[in-house]
């Protein structure tokens, strides 16, 4: 945890003019979250449905006691909800502003593993927290009235880093997910995917992930049979890993996936080193039984160029995962660059599913 940030935030709050506090702030607290303590933790801040609140965070969660390079910050781990009954939300950087969906208390937590549902119940064991070290300190503020106006009225010259200014800039230039796509609950929201357009106006999705990760999903309902095909075009500009992606420490990659009605998914990746047609279970423990990776392209020779792909989904599932399920229910786009803290950049276009009798244009 960052003791300096917690102390600076407390002093900054105490130094605000009383008249300004009465006009802008309903309640504010600094909360220190230990990485090895599973969610949830109350803040003492109570809000009404429709009321805005902001989070300003600093700190680091260390994943391994043996490797200091394995860590994540607030964007990977900080989560919030209004209890009872509120949905989980997460900031996409060190700051975030949200609107309460129910009346209740603002709760904060460090996320590790996988959610069972949108209300923030864990599907994975709390034992995953035992090996974590460090933590995240959070300045939580519930606003009176409009959050943007309240933020603009505050002076953060004595708050380092200048998180108020960063949140104002983020609110002025929000990065929404691509139209008709949503971030996967289990990996949380991110600011890495966006709508884009080609030279002739054709729709694309761009991803720019800098020490970040995210999965966006589009719903489909496509029969999985021996005729089922998935085709797409992609231009990978920067691969996030220079080494094989089949270890937990190096599992940074760009891919497209299909999710099936049994909850599992198969993802086709552009690998830096692994041979095409190689497949392997996800090396991240919480995902091993759920996700399988298939290398469809490898190396740097075609980086920056548009490449067209087509996969026989049924045959790939049969070879890599066993007896195929009945249906494809979602298409995913995935980018991970948080293990080695690098950059993943790519564009996707012309995503099409066909089951032999029907064709589904996903993008």
C-alpha positions in Angstrom: 0.0 0.0 0.0 1.0 3.6 -0.4 1.1 5.1 3.1 2.1 8.5 1.6 -0.9 8.7 -0.6 -3.3 7.9 2.3 -1.7 10.5 4.4 -1.7 13.1 1.6 -5.3 12.4 0.8 -6.3 12.8 4.5 -4.5 16.1 4.8 -6.0 17.3 1.5 -9.5 16.6 2.7 -8.9 18.3 6.0 -7.5 21.4 4.3 -10.6 21.9 2.0 -12.6 25.1 2.9 -15.7 24.1 4.9 -17.9 26.1 2.5 -16.6 24.2 -0.5 -17.1 20.9 1.2 -20.7 21.8 2.0 -21.4 22.6 -1.6 -19.7 19.7 -3.3 -19.1 16.7 -1.0 -21.7 14.5 0.7 -19.2 12.2 2.4 -15.5 11.3 1.9 -13.2 8.7 3.5 -9.7 7.2 2.8 -9.8 3.4 2.9 -6.7 1.2 3.0 -7.3 -2.3 1.4 -4.9 -5.1 2.1 -4.2 -7.3 -0.9 -4.6 -10.5 1.0 -8.0 -9.6 2.4 -10.9 -10.8 0.2 -13.8 -8.3 -0.6 -15.9 -6.7 0.7 -15.2 -3.7 3.0 -17.5 -0.9 4.0 -16.5 2.7 3.6 -19.1 4.2 5.9 -20.3 6.3 3.0 -24.0 5.9 2.3 -25.5 7.0 -1.0 -28.9 7.2 -2.7 -29.7 5.6 -6.1 -28.7 8.1 -8.7 -26.0 9.8 -6.6 -22.5 10.1 -8.1 -19.3 9.0 -6.3 -15.7 8.9 -7.3 -12.7 6.8 -6.4 -9.1 7.9 -6.5 -6.6 5.1 -5.8 -2.9 4.4 -5.5 -1.0 1.2 -4.7 0.0 -2.2 -6.1 -1.0 -5.8 -5.6 1.9 -8.1 -5.7 0.9 -11.5 -7.2 4.1 -13.5 -6.4 6.5 -13.4 -3.5 9.2 -14.6 -5.8 8.8 -12.4 -8.8 8.6 -8.6 -8.2 7.6 -8.0 -11.9 4.2 -9.7 -11.3 1.8 -7.1 -10.0 -1.3 -5.1 -10.9 -2.6 -1.7 -9.8 -6.1 -0.2 -9.2 -7.2 -0.8 -12.8 -6.7 -4.5 -12.5 -7.8 -5.0 -8.9 -10.0 -2.3 -7.4 -13.7 -3.0 -7.3 -16.7 -1.2 -5.8 -20.4 -1.8 -5.2 -23.3 -0.3 -3.3 -24.6 -2.8 -0.7 -27.0 -4.4 -0.5 -28.0 -5.2 -4.1 -25.7 -3.1 -6.2 -23.7 -4.3 -9.2 -19.9 -4.5 -9.3 -18.1 -1.6 -11.0 -14.4 -1.0 -11.4 -12.3 2.0 -12.5 -10.4 1.7 -15.8 -7.4 3.6 -14.4 -6.4 5.1 -11.1 -9.6 7.1 -11.0 -13.3 6.5 -11.7 -16.7 8.1 -11.3 -19.9 6.1 -11.0 -23.6 6.5 -10.3 -25.1 4.4 -7.5 -27.6 1.9 -8.8 -29.3 1.3 -5.4 -29.5 3.0 -2.0 -26.9 1.7 0.4 -23.3 1.7 1.6 -20.4 2.1 -0.7 -18.2 -1.0 -0.4 -14.7 -1.5 -1.8 -12.6 -4.6 -2.4 -9.6 -6.1 -4.2 -10.6 -8.5 -6.9 -8.7 -11.8 -7.4 -10.2 -14.8 -9.2 -13.5 -14.8 -10.8 -17.0 -13.4 -10.1 -19.9 -15.7 -9.7 -22.4 -12.9 -10.5 -22.7 -9.2 -11.2 -23.4 -8.5 -7.5 -19.8 -9.3 -6.5 -20.0 -12.8 -5.1 -16.8 -14.8 -5.7 -16.9 -17.9 -7.8 -13.3 -18.8 -6.9 -11.8 -19.6 -3.5 -10.7 -16.9 -1.1 -7.5 -18.9 -0.8 -6.3 -17.1 -3.9 -5.7 -14.0 -1.7 -3.3 -15.7 0.7 -0.3 -15.3 -1.6 -0.9 -11.7 -2.4 1.1 -8.8 -0.9 0.7 -5.0 -0.9 -2.6 -3.3 -1.3 -4.5 -0.3 -2.6 -5.4 3.0 -0.8 -8.6 4.7 -2.0 -10.0 8.2 -1.5 -13.7 7.7 -1.9 -16.0 10.7 -2.3 -19.7 10.9 -2.7 -20.8 14.1 -4.4 -23.6 16.6 -4.0 -25.1 17.1 -7.4 -23.2 16.8 -10.6 -19.8 15.0 -10.2 -18.1 16.9 -13.1 -19.1 20.3 -11.6 -17.9 19.2 -8.1 -14.6 18.0 -9.4 -14.0 21.2 -11.4 -14.6 23.2 -8.2 -11.8 21.4 -6.3 -8.1 22.3 -6.4 -5.8 19.3 -6.3 -2.5 21.2 -6.3 -1.8 19.7 -2.9 -2.9 16.2 -3.9 -0.1 14.1 -5.5 -0.5 12.5 -7.8 -3.0 15.0 -9.2 -5.9 12.5 -9.4 -8.7 15.1 -9.5 -7.2 16.6 -12.7 -6.8 13.1 -14.2 -10.5 12.2 -13.5 -11.7 15.5 -15.0 -9.7 14.7 -18.1 -11.1 11.2 -18.2 -14.7 12.4 -17.9 -14.2 14.9 -20.7 -12.9 12.2 -23.1 -14.6 8.9 -22.1 -13.8 5.7 -24.0 -17.0 3.7 -24.4 -16.9 0.1 -25.5 -17.6 -0.6 -29.1 -21.3 -0.4 -30.1 -23.2 -3.6 -29.4 -20.2 -5.0 -27.4 -19.9 -5.2 -23.6 -17.0 -5.9 -21.3 -16.9 -9.4 -19.8 -18.0 -9.3 -16.2 -15.2 -11.5 -15.0 -12.5 -9.3 -16.4 -14.2 -5.9 -15.7 -14.4 -2.7 -17.7 -11.4 -1.3 -19.4 -10.7 1.6 -21.7 -8.8 -0.4 -24.3 -11.4 -1.3 -27.0 -13.1 1.3 -29.2 -15.0 1.7 -32.5 -12.9 2.6 -35.5 -13.4 2.9 -39.3 -11.4 1.8 -42.3 -10.5 4.0 -45.3 -13.9 3.3 -47.0 -15.9 3.8 -43.8 -16.1 0.1 -43.0 -16.6 -0.6 -39.3 -13.7 -1.9 -37.2 -12.8 -2.4 -33.6 -9.4 -1.1 -32.4 -7.6 -2.2 -29.3 -4.8 -0.3 -27.5 -3.8 -2.0 -24.3 -0.9 -0.5 -22.3 -0.2 -2.5 -19.2 -3.9 -3.4 -19.2 -6.3 -6.2 -20.1 -9.9 -6.6 -21.2 -12.4 -8.7 -23.0 -15.4 -7.4 -25.0 -18.3 -9.6 -26.0 -21.0 -9.6 -28.6 -24.0 -11.9 -28.2 -24.8 -14.5 -30.9 -26.9 -17.7 -31.2 -25.2 -19.9 -33.7 -25.4 -23.7 -33.9 -22.1 -25.5 -33.5 -22.0 -28.2 -36.1 -19.4 -29.6 -38.5 -20.2 -26.8 -40.9 -19.7 -23.9 -38.5 -17.1 -21.4 -39.6 -15.6 -18.3 -38.0 -13.9 -15.8 -40.3 -12.3 -12.4 -39.5 -9.7 -10.0 -40.6 -7.2 -8.5 -38.2 -4.2 -6.2 -38.3 -1.9 -6.7 -35.3 0.4 -3.7 -34.9 2.2 -4.7 -31.7 2.3 -8.0 -30.0 2.4 -7.7 -26.2 4.9 -10.6 -25.7 8.2 -11.5 -27.2 8.2 -14.9 -25.7 5.8 -17.9 -25.7 2.4 -17.0 -24.1 1.7 -20.4 -22.5 3.1 -19.6 -19.0 1.4 -17.5 -16.3 4.3 -15.0 -16.3 4.1 -14.3 -20.0 0.4 -14.7 -20.8 0.1 -11.5 -22.8 -1.7 -11.9 -26.2 -4.3 -10.7 -28.7 -7.1 -13.0 -29.8 -10.7 -13.6 -30.9 -12.8 -16.3 -29.2 -16.1 -18.0 -29.3 -18.0 -18.8 -26.0 -20.2 -21.9 -25.9 -23.4 -22.7 -24.1 -21.4 -24.8 -21.6 -19.6 -21.7 -20.3 -16.2 -22.6 -21.9 -14.5 -20.7 -24.7 -11.9 -21.3 -27.5 -9.7 -18.4 -28.4 -7.5 -18.1 -31.5 -4.4 -16.1 -30.8 -1.6 -14.4 -32.7 1.5 -15.8 -30.9 5.0 -14.3 -31.0 6.7 -17.7 -30.8 4.4 -20.7 -30.6 3.9 -22.7 -33.8 0.5 -22.3 -35.7 -2.0 -25.0 -34.8 -0.5 -25.4 -31.3 -3.2 -25.4 -28.6 -3.0 -25.3 -24.8 -5.3 -24.7 -21.8 -5.1 -21.2 -20.3 -2.2 -21.1 -17.9 -4.0 -18.8 -15.4 -5.3 -21.1 -12.7 -8.8 -19.6 -12.4 -9.3 -19.9 -16.2 -7.6 -23.3 -16.9 -10.9 -25.3 -17.0 -12.7 -22.6 -18.8 -10.5 -21.4 -21.7 -8.4 -23.1 -24.4 -6.0 -21.2 -26.7 -5.3 -22.1 -30.3 -2.4 -20.5 -32.2 -3.7 -19.4 -35.6 -0.7 -17.1 -36.5 2.8 -16.7 -35.2 5.8 -14.3 -35.5 6.3 -10.7 -36.5 6.5 -11.1 -40.3 3.0 -9.9 -40.9 2.7 -7.3 -38.1 1.1 -4.2 -39.4 -0.6 -6.0 -42.3 -4.2 -7.1 -42.6 -4.6 -10.8 -42.4 -7.7 -12.9 -43.2 -8.5 -16.0 -41.2 -11.1 -18.7 -41.2 -11.5 -21.5 -38.7 -13.6 -24.7 -38.7 -14.9 -24.1 -35.1 -16.3 -27.6 -34.6 -13.1 -29.4 -35.7 -11.0 -27.1 -33.5 -13.2 -27.6 -30.5 -13.1 -31.4 -31.0 -9.3 -31.5 -31.3 -8.6 -29.1 -28.4 -11.5 -29.4 -26.0 -13.3 -32.7 -26.5 -17.0 -33.3 -27.5 -18.3 -30.0 -28.8 -21.3 -28.3 -27.1 -24.4 -27.3 -29.0 -24.2 -23.6 -29.6 -22.0 -20.5 -29.7 -23.5 -17.8 -27.5 -20.9 -15.0 -27.7 -17.9 -13.8 -29.7 -15.1 -12.3 -27.7 -12.2 -10.0 -28.5 -9.3 -10.2 -26.0 -6.2 -8.2 -25.3 -3.9 -8.8 -22.4 -0.7 -6.8 -21.7 -0.6 -6.7 -17.9 1.7 -9.6 -17.1 4.8 -8.1 -18.8 3.5 -4.5 -18.6 3.8 -4.0 -22.3 1.5 -2.9 -25.2 -1.0 -4.7 -27.4 -2.3 -2.9 -30.4 -4.6 -4.3 -33.2 -7.7 -3.8 -35.3 -10.4 -6.3 -36.1 -12.9 -6.3 -39.0 -15.3 -8.5 -41.0 -16.1 -11.0 -38.2 -18.6 -13.5 -39.6 -20.1 -16.7 -38.2 -21.8 -19.3 -40.3 -23.4 -22.6 -39.3 -24.0 -23.8 -42.9 -27.6 -22.6 -43.0 -27.4 -19.1 -41.4 -24.7 -16.4 -41.5 -24.2 -14.0 -38.6 -22.2 -10.8 -39.3 -20.8 -9.9 -35.9 -18.8 -6.9 -37.1 
